[in-house]
């Protein structure tokens, strides 16, 4: 028999509020989730445990398990809770402005809660807030003409980029907590390494040209290049599927699918054109 902690259907019920949640006086699933978020914000997911959450709330660990049966389900609830913090902005302007706004909203959320990027695995269940954010992002590209699979792939790519950038924040914070030394201070003391880099001509030339004096913001640079790439994809797809005029009857020929472009509006016009070529 599968325990509640291992039952994905029970996880769906928790996330989507199906069924009654019995709460002890002073303790509720929402209080547990809020406390867990505060703990993860301070210590990362490494510092998150059911025991620590219980201690913060002044209850026994078993009391926590009566509401939320496992750490993985707690993390799913935490993710959905923080994804509900950012209001979904009305969709206006072109697709690029809309998608950029979504990416920036996700980035700001992960700067407040870097532990979001620590969540690993492909089987974390989404809740209503997470699905609403995903729906919002999908809608930014839904009217661009891209095939459905490419809309989904492009949105997935942008989401993974935001998470990858946030992972840098996670690693930096983790190292600073462990060492007590800030990132700039640590790298600034690495003269023993810098003294050995003179034999690398490209690196040295870029260094001497000031390439490392004011580095590009990795999030801003990466997001712009991603959006540029999606723009090229949309433009290319529209060029490939742009309507042409049938040379036989003058009707617009709609290019409905990728692949070899259609020249004639119908099979009949194609046959008439064939006969004309062979009659002359």
Beta strands, then each sheet from edge to edge (+ up, - down):
strand 1: 244-245
strand 2: 252-253
sheet 1: 1+ 2-
end
